[in-house]
Structure formats: structure tokens, C-alpha cells
Amino acid sequence: MKKILFYGMTGEKMCFQHIFLNALDLDAAGYEVKIIFEGASVKLLPQFHKEENPLYLKARDKGLIAGVCLACSKVLGVYEDNKEVGLPLLADMSGHAGIKPFVNEDYSVVSM
């Protein structure tokens, strides 16, 4: 089975919507898919959560979201909001969400 990690870096909502679309499409096709909010994208998580974005909710319900960067959440002022969302706060790479654990599990990484 192919494994794909979407490593979202951009703070552009439409770009992240495409991460959700691709992740859900690949999941439906039988791929193992994970999504990480990293960099500026950590500011989008509270927005998606508060507006009950349907793509976000579907990806979350399917367990596709691996987590959100702890360090970027703190630096960009959304730590408390992201903590309240309840997704894992990832900090395995000097406080940031690293890709190494996924690469070690044979995931291909797509960064957007």
C-alpha cells in the first residue's frame, strides 16, 4: 500500500483545501494518508475548526490529520486555540513537526 504525508506549510486557505481534497481522494482509493499542519498553516486550523469546514471535518473524522506543529503554534500565536482543537501537538524535531517518523515508515512526502 502506498503511503502519503501531506506536509502543509502555507497559510493560504485554498491551498490547504486542496490538501484535504487530495488526501480524501487518495484515502478513498486505498492509500494510507496523513496530514500535518506546519509553518503558517497552523493558523488555519482554528479557522477550519470554528467554521466546521466540511473537508477538515471529514479528514479529521477519518483520522487523516496526524497533528499540528507545537513550535509554530506558539510563535504564530495560536497555541491555545490549537491545543483546544484536540489534535496532537507535534514537536519531535527541535519543537517542530518533523517528517522523519513518516519517512521511516515509507511515506512519500508532499509539501504544499
C-alpha positions as CSV (number, residue, x, y, z in Angstrom):
1,M,0.0,0.0,0.0
2,K,1.3,3.5,-0.8
3,K,1.7,6.0,2.0
4,I,1.5,9.7,1.5
5,L,2.2,12.5,4.0
6,F,0.8,16.0,3.2
7,Y,3.1,18.5,5.0
8,G,1.1,21.7,4.8
9,M,3.3,24.8,5.2
10,T,1.3,27.6,3.5
11,G,-1.2,29.8,5.3
12,E,-3.4,30.1,2.2
13,K,-6.7,28.6,2.9
14,M,-7.4,27.5,-0.7
15,C,-4.1,25.7,-0.9
16,F,-4.9,23.7,2.3
17,Q,-8.3,22.9,0.9
18,H,-6.5,21.1,-1.9
19,I,-4.5,19.2,0.7
20,F,-7.8,18.0,2.1
21,L,-9.2,17.2,-1.3
22,N,-6.2,15.2,-2.4
23,A,-5.9,13.4,1.0
24,L,-9.5,12.4,0.9
25,D,-9.3,11.3,-2.7
26,L,-6.2,9.1,-2.0
27,D,-7.7,7.7,1.1
28,A,-10.8,6.7,-0.8
29,A,-8.5,4.9,-3.3
30,G,-6.9,2.9,-0.6
31,Y,-3.8,4.9,0.2
32,E,-2.6,5.4,3.7
33,V,-2.7,9.2,4.1
34,K,-1.6,11.6,6.9
35,I,-1.7,15.4,7.1
36,I,0.5,17.7,9.2
37,F,-0.2,21.4,9.8
38,E,3.3,23.1,9.9
39,G,4.6,26.6,9.3
40,A,2.0,29.3,8.6
41,S,-0.7,26.6,8.1
42,V,-1.1,26.3,11.9
43,K,-3.1,29.5,11.8
44,L,-5.7,27.8,9.6
45,L,-6.5,25.0,12.0
46,P,-8.6,27.1,14.4
47,Q,-10.4,28.7,11.4
48,F,-11.3,25.3,9.9
49,H,-12.4,24.1,13.3
50,K,-14.6,27.1,14.2
51,E,-16.3,27.3,10.8
52,E,-16.8,23.5,10.8
53,N,-15.2,23.2,7.4
54,P,-16.6,20.0,5.8
55,L,-13.3,18.9,4.3
56,Y,-11.5,19.4,7.5
57,L,-14.2,17.6,9.5
58,K,-14.2,14.6,7.1
59,A,-10.3,14.4,7.1
60,R,-10.4,14.6,10.9
61,D,-13.1,12.0,11.3
62,K,-11.2,9.6,9.1
63,G,-8.1,10.0,11.2
64,L,-6.1,11.6,8.4
65,I,-4.7,14.5,10.4
66,A,-1.5,13.5,12.2
67,G,-1.2,16.7,14.1
68,V,0.0,20.3,14.3
69,C,3.4,21.9,14.9
70,L,3.8,22.9,18.5
71,A,6.6,25.5,17.9
72,C,4.8,27.2,15.1
73,S,1.6,27.3,17.0
74,K,3.4,29.1,19.8
75,V,5.3,31.5,17.6
76,L,2.3,32.4,15.5
77,G,0.0,33.0,18.5
78,V,-2.4,30.1,18.0
79,Y,-1.1,27.6,20.6
80,E,-4.1,27.9,22.9
81,D,-6.6,27.6,20.0
82,N,-4.8,24.6,18.5
83,K,-4.5,23.0,21.9
84,E,-8.3,23.3,22.3
85,V,-8.9,21.7,19.0
86,G,-7.5,18.5,20.5
87,L,-5.2,17.3,17.7
88,P,-1.7,16.1,18.6
89,L,0.8,18.9,19.0
90,L,3.9,17.6,17.3
91,A,7.4,18.6,18.5
92,D,9.7,15.8,17.5
93,M,12.2,18.0,15.5
94,S,13.5,20.7,17.8
95,G,10.0,21.6,18.8
96,H,8.6,21.3,15.2
97,A,6.7,18.6,13.4
98,G,9.3,16.5,11.7
99,I,8.8,14.3,8.6
100,K,11.4,11.7,9.7
101,P,9.0,9.5,11.6
102,F,6.9,9.2,8.4
103,V,9.8,8.8,6.0
104,N,11.0,6.0,8.3
105,E,7.5,4.4,7.8
106,D,7.9,4.6,4.0
107,Y,5.7,7.6,3.4
108,S,6.2,9.8,0.4
109,V,6.1,13.5,1.4
110,V,4.2,16.2,-0.4
111,S,4.8,19.7,0.9
112,M,2.4,22.4,-0.1
